[in-house]
Amino acid sequence: MLINTVILFIKDLLPIFVLLCLVSTCITPNRVPHEKLVYVCFSSVVGIFAKFYYLPMMGELFDGMGIEVIKTLELVLVYFCLLIGCSSLLTQNMIAAHQSNLTIVGLVIFTVINASEFIIFLDSYLANSQSIRDVVAGLSIGLGICLSFSALLYFSLHWFIKKEFFTLLYVVWALFLSGQISQVVNLLQQVDIIKSSGALWDSTKLVKDSSEYGHLLKTLFGYEAGPSLEFIMLYTASLLLFIVTFFIKSSKKQHYDIDRV
């Protein structure tokens, strides 16, 4: 139970910690008013408990495929909201009002997705657990791991910004969001909306999906020990979209710098 709780914490909540590090270091300073962060916290809490309460009804939608379909739509929305929000990294200008709002929407939805799943599984653990101490100890260890990793990531991102490695920051964003949106393939395969072509390779001997390292790598860039062709195609397409956005913003930045001169 202790190990399961730690893995559950890393699996569901570590992505939120990583996204908060990315937003706080790359977007929030001098771009998103800090007053709006209060709305983020309030909306996230309301959304988490609302989803927890209405989850049984959501599952009955779309002929019993409601949970998977709704999560798919949520992940797609998060991807495009944060893609537009972080696109200001290359110009390093004040973020526009619509980018600020989209960033907040993406952050809230992403928090609701992951935190609500954590609460659902934690609730089932508490109901079936014979030792609450193991669960509390697991939560403490999981929180410590997430905070430690987030601290390292936070200072690393700040170092990138100090050295003006903005392209590297964009790569981190691209890998993170591509890994998150690629989850929709597995979701839709679970309900047979997408037919799986089978795994292209198997790296389970190196890193298992269910291990702590597997969940960590999945959080950072969507690691899959046995990815399908559909997974690779969507992952590649999302990266290509980032590259196209990268060149568009780079071109605009060059024109902007020339006009200033």
N, C-alpha and C positions, 0 to 999 in steps of 0.2 A: 504493500500500500504506500509506503514511503517513497519508493522509487517511482511508482506510477504517478503520484501527486507531483513530484519534481518534474517529470517529463510532461505532464499535463500543463503545468505552469509555463514551461519553456515553449511548448507547442503553441499554446493559445495566446499567451500574454507577451512573450518576447517580441513578436512582430510589432506590437503596439509601442514597446519601449524603443525599438529601432526607428520606427516612423517618427516618434516624438523627437528623437535625437536629430533626425534629418530635418524635420520642420523647424525645430528650435534653433539650429545652427545655420541653416541655409536660407530659410524663408522668413522666419519671424522677426529677427533683429532689423529694426528700421523699415519693416515692410508690412507686417500684419500688426495692427494695434493690439496691445496686450489686453485691452478691455474685452476684445472679442474672445479671448481664451476662456473667460468666465462662461460665455455662451457655449463654448465647446464642452466644458466640463458638465454643465447642466444638461445640455442636449444629449450628451453621451450617457449619462446616468439614466435619464428618462427613457432613452432608446433601448438601453440594455434590459431594463426591467419590463418594458413593454414587449420586447421580443421574447423574453423568457415567459411572460404570461400568455402571449398569443401564439406561441410556437405550435401547440397541438392543432390549432385552427389553420395555421400556415401549412402544416403538413398535409392537410386534406385538399389543398388547392391543386389545380392542374392534374387531376386524377391521381392524387397521392404523391406527386412530384414537387409539391410546393416549396419545400425547404431547399432542395437543390436548385430549382429554377430561380427562386428569390435570391439565394446567395450568389448565384451566377450573375444576375443583374446587378447586385450590389458591388461585386468585385469589378465588373466592367465600369460601373459609374465611378468607383474609387480610382481606377486606373486613369481615366480621362480627366477627372478633376485634378488629381495630383500632377499629371503630365502637364497640364496647362499652368498649374500653380508654380511648379519648379522650373518652368521654361524661362523665368526671369533671371535664373542664375547666370546665364551667359552675358546678359547685358548689365547685370549688377545695378539696375535701376530700381526705383521704388516700385513695388508691386502694384499693379492696377487693382481697382476696386473689385472687378469681376474675378481676378485671379485670387485675391484675398478670400472672397466668398466661396469660390470653388475649392480652395485649399481647406477651408474650415469644413465644408460639406464632406469632402473626401476623408478628412481626419475623423469626423464624427461617425460616419458610416463604417469606416474600418475598425474603429474602436468598438462599436456596437457588435459587429460581426464576430470579432475574436473574444471580447469579454463575455458576451452572452453565451457563447459555446463553452467557455470556461466555467461559468456559473452553472450551466446545465449539467455538465459532467461532474462538477464538484458536488452538486446537490445529490446526484446519484451515488457518489462515493460516500458522502456523509450518511446517507440513508442505509447503506449496506456495510459500512465500516464498523468494526467492533472496537476500534481504538482511535479515538479522536486525536490522541497525542501524535500518532503517526501522520495524520493528515496535516496537523498544525506544524509539525516538524518539516514535512515535505514542502508546505507553503513557505516556510521561513527560508529553507535552502533554495527553493526556486526563486524567491524574491531576491535573495542575495546574489544568485548567479546572474539574474537579469540586470540588477543594479550595477554589478561589477562590469559586466560586458558593456552596458550602456555608457558607463563612465569612460571606458577605453575608447569606445566609438565616438563619443562626444568630443573628447580632446583630440582624437585623430582628425575628425572633421574640421575642428577649429584650426588645426595645424595646416590642413589642406587650404583652408580659406586664407590663412596668414601668408602662405607661400603662393597664393593665387593659382592653385591647381584646380581651377573651376571645371575643366574638362574631366578630371578624375572624379570630382563630385558628381558630375552628370552621369558618369559611368556607374557610380554607386546607386544613384537613383534609378537608372535604367535596369540594372540587374535586380534590384529589390522589387520594383513594380512589375517587371516581367515575370519574376518568380511568383508573385502574388496572383496576377491575372491568369497565369497558366494553370492554376488550381481548377479553373472552370472545366477543363478537359476531364479531369477525374470525376468531378461532380456530375457532369452530363453523361459520362460513361456509366456511372452507378445506376442511372435511371434509363439507360439504353437509348438516350437521345443521340449520342455519338457512339458508333461502334468502334471498339478498340481493335487495332491491328496487331496487338501484342508488343512486348518489350523489345526495343532495338538492341539493348545490351543489359547486363546485370552486374552492378557494382556492389552488390550486397556484402561481398567478402571484404570490401574496403571500408564502406560505411553503410550501416543499415538505416533504412528510413525511420525505424522506430527507436533508434538510439538517441542519446543526448546530442551527439555530434550531427546526426542526421537531421534532427529538428533545427539545430543551429544553422546548418548549411541551407536547409529549406527556407528558413527565415531570410537569410541574406540574399540568396539568388535562386530559390526555387529548386533545390537539389531533389532529384528523383533517382533512386537506385536502379529502377527499371523503366525508363521513360518510353512512352509510345511514340509513334510517328506523329500522331495528332498533337501530342504535348510539345514535341520539338518544333512543329510547324507554327503553333501559336506563340511559343516562346520566341522563335526567330522573327515572326511578324511584329511582335511587340517591340523587340529590339530595333528592327528596321524603322518603325514609326518614331522611335526616339532619335535615331540617326538622322532621319529626314527633318525632324524638329530642330535637331542640333545644327544642321547646315543652314536652315532657314534663319534661325536666331543669330548664327555666326555672321551670315551675310548682312542681316539688318544691323548688327553691331558694327561691322566694318563701315557700312554706309553712314552710320551715326557718327563714328569717330572721324571719318573724312569730312563730314559736314561741319563738325566742331572745329576742325583745323581750318 
